[in-house]
Amino acid sequence: MMHDSGGVQMARVLKHATLCLMLLPRFLVAAVMLWLLDFLCIRKKVLLKMGAKQDSPDDPPVCVSDSNRMFTLESLRAVWYGQKLDFLKSAHLGRAAPNTEVLMVQERRQRVVSQYADIADFLVVYIEEAHPSDGWVSSDAPYQIPKHRCLEDRLRAAQLMLAEVPGSNVVVDNMDNESNAAYGAYFERLYIVMDERVVYQGGRGPDGYRISELRNWLEQYRNDRMNSHTAVLHV
Ligand SMILES: *[C@@H]1O[C@H](CO)[C@@H](O)[C@H](O)[C@H]1NC(C)=O
């Protein structure tokens, strides 16, 4: 009995150590990047370059005000957490989409969503805050929201989103952050799920967050569907 639990504990420690080792290289790269971004001349250049790479007006530009420090204990903690979630997520392209528990906030429908309403349902899953007022603070955040301590906090914050989000249904992640973990969603991420499978997996936001990619996928899908319908009619 004693031996067993010792073994189990050892396995857990080993697993954790392996995870740390595997994540360390990309974490260090991100940390150096954040450190460099605190030199405003470098930040300006990097943001300019990132802006130039964005060739679609759909993709929101990454903006960081000069007053925001990028290299802090909280930012490093947030980046580590995000990379860990990404590494451990269970959602993978082409595989079954995790069916996590979420809570309904309100149903809504607006313009952008209605463009693809014939082929897709849109769902916004509000997860934890990327820039809570008691964590990695950002003066660019439109609202000052502390870390959610309970579901009521989260639901209240999600209500704010309803006013801003262009359409779609809004639900919130549960307090175990199950959806966030399964989809490696932190800070933000786009997915397309079809027949319970992941058919599109966007990159990690903010830099990997590309609405244009999502739009391209949906356009392609719609075209393919129309073509196949035509083919059937010809036969
Ligand atoms: C989920 O995230 C919230 C922050 O929004 C945090 O307070 C809570 O402890 C997290 N839950 C777990 C199980 O990690």
The ligand as an SDF file (V2000), in Angstrom:
LIG
                    3D

 14 14  0  0  0  0  0  0  0  0999 V2000
  -10.9520   28.7630  -13.1240 C   0  0  0  0  0  0  0  0  0  0  0  0
  -10.6480   30.1090  -13.3920 O   0  0  0  0  0  0  0  0  0  0  0  0
  -10.9470   31.0370  -12.3660 C   0  0  0  0  0  0  0  0  0  0  0  0
  -10.5420   32.4050  -12.8370 C   0  0  0  0  0  0  0  0  0  0  0  0
  -11.4910   32.9260  -13.7250 O   0  0  0  0  0  0  0  0  0  0  0  0
  -10.2560   30.6680  -11.0840 C   0  0  0  0  0  0  0  0  0  0  0  0
  -10.6520   31.5260  -10.0490 O   0  0  0  0  0  0  0  0  0  0  0  0
  -10.5560   29.2300  -10.7240 C   0  0  0  0  0  0  0  0  0  0  0  0
   -9.8100   28.8500   -9.5920 O   0  0  0  0  0  0  0  0  0  0  0  0
  -10.2320   28.3010  -11.8800 C   0  0  0  0  0  0  0  0  0  0  0  0
  -10.6460   26.9460  -11.5360 N   0  0  0  0  0  0  0  0  0  0  0  0
   -9.8000   25.9280  -11.4890 C   0  0  0  0  0  0  0  0  0  0  0  0
  -10.3800   24.6280  -11.0980 C   0  0  0  0  0  0  0  0  0  0  0  0
   -8.6310   26.0580  -11.7510 O   0  0  0  0  0  0  0  0  0  0  0  0
  1  2  1  0
  1 10  1  0
  2  3  1  0
  3  4  1  0
  3  6  1  0
  4  5  1  0
  6  7  1  0
  6  8  1  0
  8  9  1  0
  8 10  1  0
 10 11  1  0
 11 12  1  0
 12 13  1  0
 12 14  2  0
M  END
$$$$
